[in-house]
Amino acid sequence: MPRQTGLNHFRVAAGILHDHGGRVLITERLCDGPFDGLWEFPGGKIGGDESSGDALKRELAEELGIEATDLQPLMELHHEYPDRVVDLEFFLVNAWNGEPEGLEGQGLRWLPARELDPGELLPADAPVVAAIQQILS
Protein backbone atom coordinates (compact mmCIF):
# COMPACT_ATOMS: atom_id res chain seq x y z
CA MET A 1 0.00 0.00 0.00
CA PRO A 2 1.48 3.41 -0.89
CA ARG A 3 2.27 5.66 2.02
CA GLN A 4 0.10 8.71 2.48
CA THR A 5 1.84 12.04 2.15
CA GLY A 6 1.28 15.31 3.97
CA LEU A 7 0.47 13.63 7.29
CA ASN A 8 2.21 13.95 10.63
CA HIS A 9 4.79 11.19 10.94
CA PHE A 10 5.87 9.84 14.32
CA ARG A 11 8.37 7.26 15.49
CA VAL A 12 7.24 5.47 18.64
CA ALA A 13 8.82 2.96 21.03
CA ALA A 14 6.49 0.70 23.02
CA GLY A 15 7.22 -1.79 25.77
CA ILE A 16 5.68 -5.16 26.52
CA LEU A 17 6.19 -5.51 30.28
CA HIS A 18 5.56 -9.08 31.32
CA ASP A 19 5.85 -10.94 34.60
CA HIS A 20 6.91 -14.50 35.40
CA GLY A 21 3.29 -15.67 35.20
CA GLY A 22 2.95 -14.58 31.56
CA ARG A 23 0.87 -11.51 32.32
CA VAL A 24 1.31 -8.35 30.23
CA LEU A 25 0.83 -4.74 31.31
CA ILE A 26 -1.45 -2.48 29.28
CA THR A 27 -2.23 1.15 30.06
CA GLU A 28 -5.34 3.21 29.48
CA ARG A 29 -5.08 5.93 26.88
CA LEU A 30 -6.15 9.32 28.21
CA CYS A 31 -6.70 11.96 25.54
CA ASP A 32 -9.40 14.11 24.01
CA GLY A 33 -9.24 12.32 20.67
CA PRO A 34 -10.93 9.29 19.15
CA PHE A 35 -8.73 6.81 21.04
CA ASP A 36 -9.66 7.97 24.56
CA GLY A 37 -10.43 4.96 26.72
CA LEU A 38 -8.64 2.42 24.54
CA TRP A 39 -5.68 0.52 25.96
CA GLU A 40 -2.10 0.47 24.73
CA PHE A 41 1.35 -0.81 25.48
CA PRO A 42 3.26 1.86 27.40
CA GLY A 43 5.77 3.99 25.56
CA GLY A 44 5.88 7.12 23.46
CA LYS A 45 7.52 9.21 20.79
CA ILE A 46 11.20 8.83 20.00
CA GLY A 47 13.06 12.14 20.16
CA GLY A 48 15.27 13.18 17.27
CA ASP A 49 18.48 12.50 19.17
CA GLU A 50 17.33 9.34 20.99
CA SER A 51 17.68 5.67 20.19
CA SER A 52 14.41 3.75 20.38
CA GLY A 53 15.62 1.91 23.49
CA ASP A 54 16.59 5.14 25.25
CA ALA A 55 13.23 6.70 24.35
CA LEU A 56 11.37 3.71 25.77
CA LYS A 57 13.37 3.81 29.01
CA ARG A 58 12.60 7.54 29.35
CA GLU A 59 8.89 7.06 28.64
CA LEU A 60 8.57 4.16 31.10
CA ALA A 61 10.22 6.28 33.80
CA GLU A 62 7.91 9.24 33.06
CA GLU A 63 4.67 7.27 32.70
CA LEU A 64 5.14 4.35 35.10
CA GLY A 65 7.95 5.38 37.47
CA ILE A 66 10.11 2.36 36.63
CA GLU A 67 13.66 1.90 35.40
CA ALA A 68 13.76 -0.64 32.55
CA THR A 69 16.93 -2.74 32.83
CA ASP A 70 16.46 -5.40 30.12
CA LEU A 71 14.92 -4.58 26.73
CA GLN A 72 14.70 -7.08 23.88
CA PRO A 73 13.63 -5.92 20.39
CA LEU A 74 10.42 -7.70 19.37
CA MET A 75 9.09 -6.24 16.12
CA GLU A 76 8.59 -3.11 14.04
CA LEU A 77 5.26 -2.05 12.55
CA HIS A 78 4.03 0.74 10.29
CA HIS A 79 0.48 2.05 10.76
CA GLU A 80 -1.43 4.75 8.92
CA TYR A 81 -4.21 6.55 10.74
CA PRO A 82 -6.39 9.07 8.87
CA ASP A 83 -4.39 11.99 10.30
CA ARG A 84 -0.95 10.53 11.02
CA VAL A 85 1.58 7.86 10.19
CA VAL A 86 3.23 5.92 13.01
CA ASP A 87 6.31 3.71 12.84
CA LEU A 88 6.47 1.61 16.00
CA GLU A 89 9.29 -0.35 17.56
CA PHE A 90 8.10 -2.87 20.14
CA PHE A 91 10.37 -4.27 22.85
CA LEU A 92 9.90 -7.00 25.40
CA VAL A 93 10.69 -5.46 28.77
CA ASN A 94 12.15 -8.44 30.62
CA ALA A 95 13.27 -6.68 33.81
CA TRP A 96 12.82 -3.36 35.59
CA ASN A 97 13.33 -1.67 38.94
CA GLY A 98 10.31 -0.30 40.79
CA GLU A 99 6.60 -1.06 40.70
CA PRO A 100 4.64 0.30 37.70
CA GLU A 101 2.05 2.92 38.59
CA GLY A 102 -0.01 5.30 36.48
CA LEU A 103 1.86 8.55 37.10
CA GLU A 104 -0.24 10.42 34.52
CA GLY A 105 -3.58 9.23 35.92
CA GLN A 106 -3.89 6.36 33.44
CA GLY A 107 -5.34 3.01 34.45
CA LEU A 108 -3.11 -0.07 34.46
CA ARG A 109 -4.13 -3.68 33.86
CA TRP A 110 -2.10 -6.88 34.06
CA LEU A 111 -3.62 -9.54 31.79
CA PRO A 112 -2.54 -13.05 30.88
CA ALA A 113 -1.12 -12.84 27.34
CA ARG A 114 -3.83 -15.18 26.03
CA GLU A 115 -6.52 -12.72 27.27
CA LEU A 116 -5.19 -9.70 25.37
CA ASP A 117 -8.00 -8.45 23.13
CA PRO A 118 -6.84 -6.55 20.02
CA GLY A 119 -10.23 -4.81 19.95
CA GLU A 120 -9.43 -3.06 23.25
CA LEU A 121 -6.08 -1.78 22.01
CA LEU A 122 -5.04 1.09 19.78
CA PRO A 123 -5.26 -0.08 16.15
CA ALA A 124 -1.48 0.32 15.74
CA ASP A 125 -0.83 -1.96 18.76
CA ALA A 126 -3.24 -4.74 17.84
CA PRO A 127 -1.02 -6.61 15.32
CA VAL A 128 1.62 -7.32 17.97
CA VAL A 129 -0.83 -9.32 20.13
CA ALA A 130 -0.40 -12.61 18.21
CA ALA A 131 3.38 -12.41 18.56
CA ILE A 132 3.12 -11.72 22.30
CA GLN A 133 0.69 -14.59 22.80
CA GLN A 134 3.00 -16.98 20.95
CA ILE A 135 6.07 -15.94 22.93
CA LEU A 136 4.52 -15.72 26.40
CA SER A 137 1.90 -18.48 26.38
N, C-alpha and C positions, 0 to 999 in steps of 0.2 A: 504494500500500500504506500503511495507517495506521501511524504511528510508534508503537513500543512505549513504554509509560510505565514509570516506576519503575526504569529502568536508568541506569547511569553513562553520562554523555554527555561526550565529549571532542572538542575541536577540535584538528586536527593539520595541520601544514605538512610537506610532503615535497618533496624536491628530486630532479630528474632531471639528474644530472651527465652530460654527454656530451662526448666529445673530437672532434677534427676528422675522425677516421676513422669517426664514427657509432657508436662504442661507448658504452654506458651503464653506469654504476656501480650495482651492487646490493650490499647488505650483509646479512650473516647475522643472523638474529634470535636472540638469546641470552636465554632466559627459562625459567622452570620450567613455563610453561603449555602449552596445546595447540599453540602456534605455534612452539615451539622448533625450530630447524633450518630453518625456512622462510626465504626471502629477502625483502627489502623495499627500497624506495627510502629513502635516509637522511632523517631528519627527526625530529620529535617534537611533543609537546603545545605548544599555544599558551598562554602565560600570560595571565591576565586583563587585564594592562595592556600587552600586546604586540600589535603588528600581526603578521599572518601572515608577512610578509617578514622582520621582525626576529627572530621566533621561529625561522625556518628558518636564518637566519645564525648565531644562537646555537647551535642544535643541530648544525650542520655544524662549527662551531669545536670544540664539546665532543666530538663523536663521531669526527670525521675530522681535526681539526687544521688546517682550511683556513679562509680568509676568502673568502666568496662576494662577488663584486664586481658581478655582472650576473645579476639574477633576472628572469624573464619569466613572468607568470601563464600557466598552461596550462589547467587545468580544476579544477572542484570536484565532489566526489562525496560521497554520503551512503551509509553502510553500517551495517547492523544485525547485530551478532553476538548470540549468545544472551544474553550478559551485559552488553553495552555497545553504545552507539550512537556512531559516529565520523563526524564531518564533516571531510573532508580537502580541503585546498587544495594542489594540485600546481603546482610551478614548474619551468620549464627553468632550469637553472643553466648559463649560457653562459660564465662566466669566474670564476676564483677564483685566489687566491694560495696557494701551498703545494702539497704532494703529499698526497693523501688516504691516511690510514692508519687502521687499526682501533684507536683509542685505548681502546676498552672491551673489547678482546679479540675483537671480531667479525671474521669473515672478510669479505674484499672480493673482488668479481669484476667485471671489465670484460667486457661481452658486446656483440657487434654487436646493434643494435636488433632486427634480424630474428630473432635467436636467443633473445630474451626469451621465456620460457615462463610463461604465467600460472599454471600448475599448481605452479610452484616458489615463487610469491610469496604473500604474505598475501592472503586473499580480498578485502580492501578495496583493495589495490593493483592487482589483476589487470585491472580494466576500463580502466585508463589505458594498457595495453600497446599496444592497436591505435592509439591516437592517437600514441604515441611512434614506433611503427613507420612510420606514415604521414609524420610530420614529418622523421624522421632517415634514412629509407631512400631 
